[in-house]
C-alpha cells in the first residue's frame, strides 16, 4: 500500500473508530437525555414540528437545494461527456464552463455518488437500528420506553431515528474535501459542511426528532463514507499527480 493510500485508509479507520466510540459512549450514559432536556420545557419542544418559517428554512429548503445540486452534477457529468465528444452547444458550454474547467469527470462522478450514497446508507441504517426519537419516549410525553440500541434492534419497533438522515445530506458535502482539484480548500470545505450538517441536525433536535448522538454519529459516518469512496476514486489519481510534480521539481 503506497503512502497516499495509507494516509486515506488511516483517516477512514480513525473516522470509523470515532463513530463506533461515540455510539458506545452515548449508549452507556445519560448524555443524550440531559442534552434533549435543554430543548424540552413544560411539555413542549423548543420549536414545534412543522412550524414556519423554521421548517422551510432548516428542513425543506436545504433538502431541496441539495437535491437540485445533485441534479446539476448529473447534468454537468453528461455535459462533460458530450464535451469530450465535441458535441456541446455554445450555450450549454457557457452554463457549465466554470465547473467543467475546475473539476474532472472523475471528480464530478465522485461527488454525485457521494451525495447519493451517504444519505441513502444512513437512512438504511435507521431501518436496522429501530432507535426511538426523543419525542417517542415516556420521558418526553411519548409512548415508548428508553432502550439501548441493541434492545431497539431486538424489539424492532417502528421507530427509525438513528443515525440522523436529514443532517447526513449536509454532511455529504464532506466529499468536496477529497477532490484533488480543491485540495487547498479542504479546511474551508470541512467547516462549511460541518456548519450545514449541524444546522440541519440541530433543527431536528429542537423539535424532538433526534438526540445529540444521532447527529454526531451521522456526521462521523458521513465523513467515513466520503473518505471511503474517495479511496476508491482518487488514490491512484493523486499518486500519479504527485509523481508528476516530483518529477517536475
C-alpha positions as CSV (number, residue, x, y, z in Angstrom):
1,X,0.0,0.0,0.0
2,X,1.5,3.3,-1.1
3,X,1.8,6.4,1.1
4,X,-1.3,8.1,-0.3
5,X,-3.5,5.0,0.2
6,X,-2.1,4.5,3.7
7,X,-2.9,8.1,4.7
8,X,-6.5,7.9,3.5
9,X,-7.0,4.5,4.9
10,X,-5.8,5.6,8.3
11,X,-8.2,8.6,8.2
12,X,-11.1,6.3,7.2
13,X,-10.2,3.9,10.0
14,X,-10.0,6.8,12.5
15,X,-13.3,8.2,11.5
16,X,-15.0,4.8,11.7
17,X,-13.5,4.2,15.1
18,X,-14.7,7.6,16.4
19,X,-18.2,6.8,15.1
20,X,-18.2,3.5,17.0
21,X,-16.8,5.0,20.2
22,X,-19.3,7.9,20.0
23,X,-22.1,5.4,19.7
24,X,-20.9,3.4,22.7
25,X,-20.2,6.4,24.8
26,X,-23.7,7.9,24.4
27,X,-25.3,4.4,24.6
28,X,-23.9,3.9,28.1
29,X,-24.5,7.3,29.5
30,X,-27.3,9.8,30.1
31,X,-25.8,12.5,28.0
32,X,-28.4,12.3,25.2
33,X,-31.2,12.7,27.7
34,X,-29.6,15.5,29.5
35,X,-29.0,17.4,26.3
36,X,-32.5,16.9,25.0
37,X,-33.9,18.1,28.3
38,X,-32.4,21.5,27.4
39,X,-34.7,21.7,24.4
40,X,-37.8,20.4,26.2
41,X,-39.7,22.5,28.8
42,X,-43.2,22.4,30.2
43,X,-44.3,19.7,27.8
44,X,-43.1,21.4,24.7
45,X,-40.0,21.3,22.5
46,X,-38.0,24.5,21.7
47,X,-39.7,24.5,18.3
48,X,-43.0,23.0,17.2
49,X,-42.7,20.4,14.4
50,X,-43.7,21.9,11.0
51,X,-43.8,25.4,12.4
52,X,-43.0,28.0,9.8
53,X,-40.7,29.6,8.7
54,X,-38.4,27.2,10.6
55,X,-39.5,24.1,8.8
56,X,-38.8,25.7,5.4
57,X,-35.5,27.3,6.4
58,X,-34.0,24.3,8.1
59,X,-35.7,21.3,6.5
60,X,-37.4,21.9,3.2
61,X,-35.1,24.5,1.6
62,X,-31.7,22.8,2.3
63,X,-33.1,19.4,1.3
64,X,-34.4,20.8,-2.0
65,X,-31.2,22.7,-2.6
66,X,-29.1,19.6,-2.2
67,X,-31.4,17.6,-4.5
68,X,-31.1,20.3,-7.1
69,X,-27.3,20.3,-6.7
70,X,-27.3,16.6,-7.3
71,X,-29.3,17.1,-10.5
72,X,-26.9,19.8,-11.5
73,X,-23.9,17.5,-11.0
74,X,-25.6,14.8,-13.1
75,X,-26.2,17.3,-16.0
76,X,-22.6,18.5,-15.6
77,X,-21.3,15.0,-15.9
78,X,-23.4,14.4,-19.1
79,X,-22.2,17.8,-20.5
80,X,-18.6,16.8,-19.6
81,X,-19.0,13.6,-21.6
82,X,-20.5,15.5,-24.5
83,X,-17.6,17.9,-24.4
84,X,-15.2,15.0,-24.8
85,X,-17.3,14.0,-27.9
86,X,-17.2,17.6,-29.2
87,X,-20.9,17.9,-29.4
88,X,-21.6,20.7,-26.9
89,X,-23.6,23.8,-27.9
90,X,-22.1,27.2,-27.0
91,X,-24.9,27.9,-24.5
92,X,-24.5,24.7,-22.7
93,X,-20.8,25.1,-22.6
94,X,-21.1,28.6,-21.2
95,X,-23.5,27.4,-18.4
96,X,-21.2,24.7,-17.1
97,X,-17.8,26.0,-18.2
98,X,-16.6,27.0,-14.8
99,X,-17.5,23.7,-13.2
100,X,-16.2,21.7,-16.1
101,X,-12.9,23.7,-16.0
102,X,-12.3,23.2,-12.3
103,X,-13.4,19.5,-11.9
104,X,-12.7,16.4,-13.9
105,X,-15.3,13.9,-14.9
106,X,-14.0,11.5,-12.1
107,X,-14.4,14.3,-9.5
108,X,-18.0,15.1,-10.7
109,X,-18.9,11.4,-10.6
110,X,-17.4,11.1,-7.1
111,X,-19.4,14.0,-5.8
112,X,-22.6,12.7,-7.4
113,X,-22.1,9.2,-5.9
114,X,-21.2,10.6,-2.5
115,X,-24.2,12.9,-2.4
116,X,-26.5,9.9,-3.2
117,X,-24.7,7.2,-1.2
118,X,-24.2,9.0,2.1
119,X,-27.9,9.8,2.9
120,X,-29.1,6.5,1.4
121,X,-26.8,4.4,3.6
122,X,-27.5,6.5,6.7
123,X,-31.3,6.2,6.0
124,X,-30.9,2.4,5.5
125,X,-29.2,2.1,8.9
126,X,-32.2,3.8,10.5
127,X,-34.3,0.9,9.3
128,X,-32.0,-1.6,11.0
129,X,-31.5,0.1,14.4
130,X,-35.1,0.9,15.2
131,X,-34.0,3.6,17.7
132,X,-36.7,5.9,19.0
133,X,-36.7,9.7,18.7
134,X,-36.9,11.7,21.9
135,X,-40.5,12.7,21.2
136,X,-41.4,8.9,21.1
137,X,-40.3,8.4,24.7
138,X,-42.3,8.4,28.0
139,X,-39.7,10.9,29.3
140,X,-40.9,13.4,26.7
141,X,-44.6,12.7,26.7
142,X,-44.3,9.8,24.2
143,X,-45.4,6.2,24.4
144,X,-42.2,4.2,24.3
145,X,-39.5,3.4,26.9
146,X,-35.9,4.5,26.6
147,X,-34.0,1.4,25.3
148,X,-30.4,0.7,24.2
149,X,-29.6,0.3,20.6
150,X,-29.4,-3.5,20.9
151,X,-32.7,-3.6,22.7
152,X,-34.3,-1.5,20.0
153,X,-32.9,-3.8,17.3
154,X,-34.4,-6.8,19.1
155,X,-37.7,-5.1,19.7
156,X,-38.0,-4.0,16.1
157,X,-40.2,-1.0,16.8
158,X,-41.5,1.2,14.0
159,X,-39.1,4.0,15.2
160,X,-36.3,4.9,12.7
161,X,-34.3,7.8,14.3
162,X,-30.6,6.7,14.4
163,X,-28.4,7.9,12.8
164,X,-29.8,11.3,11.6
165,X,-30.6,11.0,7.9
166,X,-31.6,14.7,7.3
167,X,-28.3,16.0,8.6
168,X,-26.4,13.4,6.6
169,X,-27.4,15.2,3.4
170,X,-25.5,18.2,4.6
171,X,-22.6,16.2,5.9
172,X,-22.3,14.5,2.5
173,X,-20.7,17.7,1.3
174,X,-17.5,16.5,3.1
175,X,-17.0,14.9,-0.3
176,X,-15.7,18.2,-1.6
177,X,-12.8,17.9,0.9
178,X,-11.4,14.9,-1.1
179,X,-11.4,16.5,-4.5
180,X,-7.8,16.7,-5.8
181,X,-8.7,20.0,-7.6
182,X,-9.8,21.6,-4.3
183,X,-7.0,20.3,-2.1
184,X,-6.0,23.7,-0.9
185,X,-9.6,24.4,0.3
186,X,-10.1,21.2,2.3
187,X,-10.2,23.1,5.7
188,X,-12.8,25.5,4.5
189,X,-14.9,22.7,3.0
190,X,-14.9,20.8,6.2
191,X,-16.0,23.9,8.2
192,X,-18.8,24.7,5.7
193,X,-20.1,21.1,5.6
194,X,-20.0,20.8,9.3
195,X,-21.9,24.0,9.8
196,X,-24.6,23.0,7.3
197,X,-24.9,19.5,8.7
198,X,-25.2,20.6,12.3
199,X,-27.6,23.4,11.4
200,X,-29.9,20.8,9.8
201,X,-29.3,18.4,12.7
202,X,-29.9,21.0,15.5
203,X,-33.3,21.8,14.0
204,X,-34.3,18.2,14.3
205,X,-33.1,18.2,17.9
206,X,-35.0,21.4,18.6
207,X,-38.3,19.7,17.5
208,X,-37.5,16.4,19.4
209,X,-36.8,14.3,16.3
210,X,-33.2,13.4,17.3
211,X,-30.8,13.0,20.1
212,X,-27.4,14.7,20.0
213,X,-25.7,11.4,19.4
214,X,-27.9,10.8,16.3
215,X,-26.4,13.8,14.6
216,X,-22.8,13.3,15.9
217,X,-22.7,9.7,14.7
218,X,-24.3,10.8,11.4
219,X,-21.5,13.3,10.9
220,X,-18.8,10.8,11.6
221,X,-20.4,8.1,9.4
222,X,-20.9,10.5,6.6
223,X,-17.3,11.6,6.8
224,X,-16.2,8.0,6.9
225,X,-18.3,7.2,3.8
226,X,-17.0,10.2,1.9
227,X,-13.4,9.2,2.7
228,X,-14.0,5.6,1.8
229,X,-15.5,6.5,-1.6
230,X,-12.5,8.8,-2.2
231,X,-10.1,5.9,-1.6
232,X,-11.8,4.1,-4.4
233,X,-11.9,7.1,-6.8
234,X,-8.8,9.1,-6.2
235,X,-5.8,7.3,-4.6
236,X,-4.3,6.2,-7.9
237,X,-5.0,9.6,-9.5
238,X,-3.4,11.5,-6.6
239,X,-0.4,9.3,-6.5
240,X,0.1,9.8,-10.3
241,X,-0.2,13.6,-9.9
242,X,2.3,13.6,-7.0
243,X,4.8,11.6,-9.1
244,X,4.4,14.1,-12.0
245,X,5.0,17.0,-9.6
246,X,8.0,15.4,-8.0
247,X,9.5,14.7,-11.5
248,X,8.9,18.3,-12.5
249,X,10.8,19.5,-9.4
